[in-house]
Amino acid sequence: MTIRHVVAAAFLALTSGLALAHEAAKGPNGGLRVDAGIFHTELVADGTTTVVVFLGDAEQKPLPANGFKANAILVVDGKPQRFSLEFTEGSKLVGTAPVPIAAGVKGAVQVTAPDGTTGQGKF
């Protein structure tokens, strides 16, 4: 099995529940907002390679993202694009995708808190 097969299998396992997941709602920053475990995530993509994820708490209030890390696997033209997101300021995690990412993209973001708690938002 090649690394491409491993990545494809992991992606399918990661996104297989997309049809069963709650529908994404529009977030306060214009992106798609979904639950990610105990966190709320809002994915903002605008057709460029810059992707922003805003973090929120259970009450959907901005959650300071300092110390958080995230990984995104987003589907563009039927191919998974994987990249990391890092803290910049406030509740924002920002990453640079290998290709432009359009608004409304499908995929997942895994968030890891400084204490090791993880959550996964499926878009």
C-alpha distance (Angstrom), angle and dihedral (degrees) to the residues before:
residue distance angle dihedral
M1 . . .
T2 3.80 . .
I3 3.80 126.3 .
R4 3.82 87.6 -107.1
H5 3.82 89.4 59.4
V6 3.80 91.6 47.5
V7 3.82 91.6 50.4
A8 3.81 91.4 46.9
A9 3.82 91.9 49.2
A10 3.81 91.7 48.2
F11 3.79 90.7 48.2
L12 3.81 92.4 50.7
A13 3.80 91.2 49.2
L14 3.80 90.1 47.6
T15 3.79 95.6 50.0
S16 3.81 101.7 31.6
G17 3.79 90.8 100.4
L18 3.80 95.2 53.4
A19 3.79 93.6 104.8
L20 3.80 90.3 51.7
A21 3.79 96.1 44.9
H22 3.77 123.1 100.8
E23 3.76 113.7 -88.0
A24 3.78 113.6 -95.6
A25 3.79 113.6 -109.8
K26 3.78 126.9 -149.5
G27 3.80 109.4 -94.8
P28 3.79 128.8 -144.3
N29 3.83 90.6 -100.1
G30 3.80 94.1 53.8
G31 3.81 96.3 -101.2
L32 3.79 134.3 107.9
R33 3.82 114.6 -78.4
V34 3.82 123.9 -156.1
D35 3.79 138.0 157.7
A36 3.80 117.1 -93.9
G37 3.78 103.9 -171.7
I38 3.80 107.3 -72.3
F39 3.80 90.5 -12.3
H40 3.79 132.0 73.9
T41 3.78 117.9 -136.2
E42 3.78 129.3 -162.1
L43 3.80 115.6 -164.5
V44 3.80 114.9 -154.4
A45 3.81 116.9 -169.5
D46 3.81 123.7 162.8
G47 3.80 107.1 179.8
T48 3.81 94.8 -81.8
T49 3.79 128.4 98.2
T50 3.83 91.7 -102.9
V51 3.81 113.6 97.4
V52 3.80 123.8 -175.4
V53 3.79 127.7 -163.0
F54 3.80 117.8 -166.2
L55 3.81 116.6 -157.2
G56 3.78 125.6 -143.2
D57 3.78 136.6 178.3
A58 3.82 129.2 -122.0
E59 3.82 90.2 -77.0
Q60 3.82 89.3 50.5
K61 3.81 92.2 -112.7
P62 3.82 117.1 142.2
L63 3.80 111.4 -83.6
P64 3.82 117.4 -150.6
A65 3.81 104.5 -111.6
N66 3.81 97.5 -159.7
G67 3.81 106.9 133.0
F68 3.82 94.1 15.0
K69 3.79 122.5 119.8
A70 3.78 130.1 -168.5
N71 3.78 141.5 -170.8
A72 3.78 124.2 -153.0
I73 3.79 130.0 -156.4
L74 3.79 108.0 -173.9
V75 3.79 127.7 173.5
V76 3.80 116.2 -125.1
D77 3.82 119.0 174.5
G78 3.80 89.6 -15.3
K79 3.82 94.0 -54.4
P80 3.81 126.2 107.5
Q81 3.79 114.5 -119.5
R82 3.82 113.0 -160.1
F83 3.81 124.6 -165.5
S84 3.79 140.9 142.6
L85 3.79 129.8 -109.8
E86 3.80 124.2 -148.6
F87 3.80 135.2 -164.4
T88 3.80 115.8 -91.4
E89 3.80 107.5 161.7
G90 3.79 141.9 -32.7
S91 3.80 110.7 -12.8
K92 3.84 94.6 -21.4
L93 3.78 130.4 118.7
V94 3.81 112.8 -176.4
G95 3.78 131.6 -166.2
T96 3.77 139.8 173.1
A97 3.79 114.9 -127.4
P98 3.80 121.1 -148.6
V99 3.83 89.2 -121.8
P100 3.83 134.4 23.2
I101 3.82 112.5 -76.5
A102 3.80 118.6 -146.3
A103 3.79 124.8 -144.8
G104 3.80 111.8 -93.1
V105 3.81 93.9 33.0
K106 3.83 118.4 165.4
G107 3.78 123.0 -128.6
A108 3.77 141.1 77.9
V109 3.79 141.9 -77.6
Q110 3.80 122.1 -154.0
V111 3.80 114.4 -156.1
T112 3.81 124.4 -161.6
A113 3.81 119.7 -164.0
P114 3.82 122.4 -147.2
D115 3.84 89.1 -102.1
G116 3.81 91.5 54.7
T117 3.81 96.6 -103.2
T118 3.79 110.0 144.1
G119 3.75 135.5 -159.9
Q120 3.77 133.9 179.6
G121 3.78 125.9 -146.0
K122 3.80 116.9 -161.3
F123 3.78 116.7 -156.9
